[in-house]
Amino acid sequence: MADAYPQVKTTQDFAQQSPEYRNSIEKLVVSHAINELQGARVFDEPAVALAPHPYAKWLTCRVAMEEYGHHCKFFDLGRQIGIDEDRMLPEKTAKKPLSMFDFPLTTWEEFVAIKAFGDLAEILQVEDLLHCSFLPLRNLARSTMPEEKFHHDFGMQFGRELLKDPESKARFQAAVNRVFPVVPAFFGASRSKNNAIFREFGIKLRTNEDMRADYVARASAAAADLGLTLPELPAEMLH
C-alpha cells in the first residue's frame, strides 16, 4: 500500500525529495494538467452545441466547467512545485495529450458514450492517487473524485435517455462501438518503467495491466446495466 511509504506533506517538503521522486510527481501533474484541458477543449465544450435540450446543455456546461477546473487545479499545483507553465499546456509542450482525445466527436451519442465509458477510466486513474505519498496530490485527487463520478453518472443518465427510442439506442450502441476501443490505451503501456517507479515511491498503487483489467470489468458491468454490448478488444490491447 502507498500509505506504507513516508508521506511528503507539503510542497516545501517536496523540494527536499530525491530528483527521481520529484520527476515522478511532475510527470503525473503535467499529464493530468494537459489531458484535463485537452478533454475539455475537444469533448466537453463542443458537446454543449450537440446537447439536444436545455437541461442537457446545462449539465454539459457543468461538466465542461469542472473539467476546465481540474486543469486549473493541477496547473496550480504544478506551479507550486516549480513546473514551468508551458509544460502543462498542450499547445506549448512536447508532451502529447492522450490518444483518446484524437477521437473526432461529431454526435451527442458519442459524447454520452465518452462520458459513460471514457470518464470511467478517469475514475480509476484518480482512485489510484487517493493514497499517494505526496499529500497535495492525494488531496487534489480526493477533491476531484466526486466530480469525476458525476461525469460518468452523466453518461449513464443520458445513456438511459437514449435507450428509450429504438433509433437513438441504435446510434448510442454504434457510438459505444467506436468509443470503447480507444479507451484502454488510456492506462499506458504494460510493464511500464514509469509505473514501476510510481509504485516504488508510493505514488500509485497498481500496475497499468491491473488497472486496465479492472476498467474492462467495470465497463462491461456499465454496458450490461444499460443493456448494451461492448466490442471485443484485440488480445494485445489487454496485456
N, C-alpha and C positions, 0 to 999 in steps of 0.2 A: 504493500500500500504506500501511496505517496506520503501519507502522514508519518511514516517511519523516518523520513528524511528531515534534516534540520530545516526549520522554517526560515524563510527570508522575509522579514516582516514589513520592511519599508523600502522605499526607493533609495534611501540613504544606505541601508544595508546591502541593497542590490549592487551598489557601486563597489562594494568590498569583495564581491564574489569573484570566482575564477573567470578568466576570459571565456572559457568554454561554456560555463553556466550562463553568463551574460549573453553570449552569442545565441544560445538555445532559446532563451526567453525572447530576445529580439526577433528571431525568426518567426516565432508564433505571433507576436504582436503585429509585426509587419504583415504577415499573411492574413490575419483577421481584419486589419485595417483596410487592406487592399480589397479583399473579397467582399466585405460588407458593403463597401462603397460601390464596387462593380455590380453586385447583385441589385442594389437599389436603383442604379442607373439603367441597367438593361432589362430588368424584370419588373420591379415594383412600381416605379414611377410611370413607365409606359403603360402598365396594366390599368391605371386609372381610366384611360381613354377606352379600354376594352371592356370595362365592367358594364354589365347590362342594365343596371338601375341605380338610383341614388344611394340606396343602402349599401350595395356592393361597392360603389365608388367611395363612400365614406370610410368603410373598413379597409379598402385598399389604400386609401390615403394614410390611414393609421399605420398599416404595415410599412409603407414607404417611409413614413416619418421615423418609425422605430429602427428600420434598417440604416437609414442615414445617421440616426442617433448612435447606433452601435459603432459605426465607423468613427464618429466623433469621440466616443469613449476610448476606443483602442488608440486612436490618433493622439489623444491627450496623454494616455499612459505612456505611449511611445516617446512623446516629447519629454515627459518627466524622467525617463530613464536614459535620455540622451540620444535617441534615434533621430537622424536627420529627417526633416519633414518630407523631403522629396522621395524618400524610400517608402513612404506609406501612401503614395498617390499613384494609381495605375498608369497615368499618362506621363509620369516623370521617372519612374523606377524601371530598372531592367527586369525585375521580377514580374512574371506574367500572372494575371488572375487565373483562377481555376478554369479548366477547360469546359466545365459545365456552363459557364457564362457565355460561351460561344453559341449556345443553343439559340436559334432565331425565333424569338417569341412573336407570334402573329395572331393568336386567338385567346379568348377568355378561358377556354377549356385547357389550353396549355398552361396558362398561369395558375389555374386551380391545381393542375397536376403537379406543377413545380412546388407549390406551397405544401401540398399533401405529402409529396414524396421527396422533394429536394430539401425542404426545411426539416424533415425528419432526420436527414443526415446531419444537419447543423446541430440539432439537439444532441446527437451522440457526441459530436466534437466538443460541444460546451460541457456536456456531462463529464468528459474526461479531464476537464480542468477544475472541477469542483473541489478537488483535494490537492490542487497544485501547491508545490512547496513555496512558490513566490506569492505571498498573500495578496498583494494588489491585483494580480492577475486572477487569483482564485475568487476574490471578492467581485471583480468585474464579471466573471463568468456567472456567479450566483445572481448578480443583479440583472443580467440579460436573459437568464433562463426562462422566466415567466413569459417574456415577450416571444422568445423562440417557440415556446409551446403554443402560444396564441397563433403564431403564423401557421404552424402545422394544423391546428384546430380549424383555422380559417379555411384551409384547403379541404379538410374533411367536411366542414359545414356546407361550403358551396359545392363540393362534390355531390353531396346528398341532394342538393337542389337540382343539379344537372341530371341526376338519376330519375327524376320524376317524369321526364319526357323521353320516349324511345330514341328520338333523333339526337337530342343533346347527350343522352347516355352513350350512344354510339360514338359521338365526337369526343366525349371525355375518355372513353376507353382507347380510342385511337391516339389521343394526346398522351395518355399514360404509356402507351406502347412506344411513343417517341421519346418521352422524358426519362423514364426509368433507366434505360440502358446507359445514359450518360452520368448517372449519379454515383455508382460505385467507385469511379476514379477519384471522387472527392476525398477518399480516405488515404490516398497516397500509395506509394509502392510497397509491395510486400518485402519483408526483410530489410526495411529501411534503416540506414545508419542513423539518420536524424532521430527517428522514433526510438531507437535503442538508447541514444543519449538522453532523450527526454525522459525515458523511464528510469534510467540510471540516476538522474538528478531529482526524481520525484515530481517532475513537471507534468507528465502524463502517466496514465495507469496501464493502458492496454496497447497491444500491437495493432498495427494497421489491419492485419489479417483478421484479428478478433473483432475489431470494430466493424469491418466490412461484413463479416458473417452475421453479426448482431443486427446491422442495418437491414440486410436482406430478410432476416427473420421478422423484424418489425414491419418492414414494408409489405411483406406477404400478409401479415395479420391485418394491416390497414386496408389492403386491397380486398381481402376477404370480407372485412367489415362493410365495405362499400359494394360488395357483390361484383367486383371486377377481377380480372386476371392480370398477372404480370408476365411480360415476355420472358422467355428463358434466356439467361445470360450465358455467354461463352465461358467454358471452364477456366480459361486463362484469366478472365476478369475477376475471378473469385479467389485467386491464390497469388 
